[in-house]
């Protein structure tokens, strides 16, 4: 007896990227479900489509989405199983932290300890292409933190789609570059720029079976990474020069 459409739906909800369907009680067939592509206007994101993505993220979906720097792989910060899947996709070691997005500076202070100096610096730079390393609060899952330093990387992006998703979801969104490392690569999420600069079609083809949703704004991906600024020390330190680093260099 073949699975009913309802069985397909139920399995899809439990695990959006793949489902094990019991066909006749004697064997299990593996069916790979490809990612759903959702077209969104880059400057004026449609509310209905943002809502659709929000509901998927709340149910543990992983998405490929645009930011003001590179295309990223992300999920709801509080969806543990989804965060674990992101780490598997990026082949991250347990001691590698993950960056996440917040909608505003006031929201950042919920997830990180922001001192007076850090506050003044961040206020001048956000929203924008900057990743700030800060001491994490207890609201940041251990899966996301640097386990030794208890720090986290946070961004406030200058991108309408990201900001619309953050507002709708009400939680931070994991943001790790859409570069799937080989055995010889390092993760460039808190490091260097990825080696592979793929076209939109190539990027989708590489990640189609790994993510659940692909957001298509009709724009080609860019490969200019964010500037990373360490605010955990007495004096701010530029860890990586990326987009907008010149604006920081003059006074850091």
N, C-alpha and C positions, 0 to 999 in steps of 0.2 A: 504494500500500500504506500503510495507516494505521500509526502508531507502536504498538508493543506496550506493555503495561503496564510492562514492565521498562524500556523506553526512557523512559517518563514518569518513573519512579523515578530513573533515572540522571541525567536532566536536572535533576530537582528537587534532587538532592544537589549538583550542580555549581553551580546558581544557584537557591536556594529560592524567590525571589520571581517569577521569570519564566523561561521556557524557550523556546529556539528549536528547533522540531522539523522536521526535513527529511521532508516527506511523500512525495514521489515522485522526488526528485532534480532537480526543475525549479523548485520554489519553496519558500520557507520560511514557515511559519505561526507567528505569535507567539501564545503562549497565556499569559495572565496568571494566576498562581496566587495565590489569596487567602491571607491569613495564617491559621494554625491557632490557634484559640482554646483555651486550656488553663485550665480552672477549678481554682483552688487556694484552700484555706482560708487566710484572712488571718492567723490566729494559729497554726495548726498545719499548715504546708505538708506535703502528702503526699509522702513520700520518692520514690515511683515517678514522680510528675510532675516533681519537681525534677530527677531523674535524666534524664528525657526532655528537659527544657530544657537541661540541662548538655551532653548529647551534641550537641544542635543548635547551641549556642553554640561548641563546639569545632570544629564544621564550618562556622563562619562565618555563623551565623544572626544576625539582628537582631530584637530583641524590644521590645514595648511593655509596660512593667511598672510596678507601684506602688512608691513609696518613702514615707518618712515626711514628705515634703513634697508634691511634685507627681508625676504620672505621668511616666515618663521613657522615652526611647528609648535602648537600650543594646546592647552586644555585649561579647565577650571583648576585653580591652585588647590582647591579643597577636594578634588576628585582623586583619591589616592591611587586607584587602579589605573586611571588615565595617566597620572604622573609617572607611574612605574612603566607604562608602555612607552611614553616619550623617552625615558631613560634607555629603554631597550632599543628603540629606533636609532638613537644617537650613539649607542654602545658606550654609555658613560660608566666610568668606575664609580664606586660608592662615595668616593671623596670629592667628586666633581659636582659643584653646585649648579643650580639652574636659575636663570634670570626670570623675573616676572614683571608684568605691566601693572601699573596703578593709574587711575584716572586723574589724580591731582596730588599736590604736595601734602595736603591735609590727610589724604588717604594713605600716603606713604608712611606717615608718622604712626599709623596703626600697626604697621608691620616691621618698622625699624625704629631704632633710637636715633633721633635727629637732634644734634646739638645746635647751638646758636650759629656757630661758624658754618656748619654744614647746611643749615637752613638758608642762610644768606646766599651761599653759593648756588644751591639748588633753585632758589627762587629766581635767580638771574638766568638760569639755563633751561628751565622746563616751561612748556613741553618742548622736547627736542631729542636729538640723537645721542643721548647720554645714558650710560649705565652707571649707577652709583652703588658702590660697595659700602654697606652699612651694617652695624650690629643688629641682629635679628631679634624681634620680640617673640614671645611664646606662640603667637598666632601663625608663625611661619613653620610649615611642616618640616620635619627633620630631613625628609627626602629631597628638599630643595636647598637646604643650608649647606655651607661649608662646615663639615662635622667637627673640625678642630678649632676653627676660629669663631664659630657660631655667628657667621656673617651671611649676608644675602645680597644679591644683585637686583636692583630695582630700576625700572625705567618708567617715565611718563611720556608716552609717544605723542608726536605731533601728526596724527593720522586720523582722519574722520571715521574710518571703519573700525579701527582699534578702540577709539574713544566711545563709539556707539555701542560696541560689544561690551566694553567695561561697564558702561552705565546700565545696560540692560541686564547683564549677569549679576552685578552687585558684588562680585568677587574679583580678585586679581586673576590675570591670565598668564600662564607659563609662556615664555617666549625664548625659544632656542633656535638658532639659525637653521634653515632648511638645507643643511649640508649633511648628507649621510656619510660619515667617515669610513674609510677603508681601514685595514689593519695597520697601515702605516701612518694614518692621519691622527692628529689630535683634535679634540673638540675645540672649535673656535668661539664657543659661546662666552667663555671667559678666557680668551686667548688670542689667537691670530685669525686672520681672514681665511675662509675656506678656499681650497685649491680649485674645486669644481665650480665653474661658472656656466650653469646650464640655462638654456632658453626655457620659456614658460612650458612649452610642450615637453621638453626633456625632463624638467623638474616634476611635472605632473606624472609623467610616465614612471619616474623613479620612485615616487611616493604614493602612487595611486592605491596600492594594496596595503599600505601601512597606516594610512590615515582614514578617517571616516568622512570628513568634509573638506572640500577644496573651495576656497573663496576666490572667485575670478573677478577682478576689477577691470579686465581688458588691458592691463598694463604689463609690460615685460618686467621680470624681477631685476632688482639692482643688487649689487654685491659690495656696497660700501657699508662697512660695519660701524657700530656705535663707538664713541670714545668712552673708555672705562676710567672712572675716577674713584680712587680709594679714599673714602672719607672716614676710615676707622682709626686713622692716626692723627696726631696733633697737627701736622701739616698735610694738606691734600696732596695726593700723588697721582699723576697720570699713568695708569697701567698700560693703556693701549691708545694710540693715536688713531682715531677714526674720524667720522664726520664731525665737523664743528670743533675739532681740537684746538684750532687757532684761537677761538674765543676764550678758551680756558687758559692757554699757555701764558698769556700776558699777566695773569694775576694769581697763578698757582705756582 
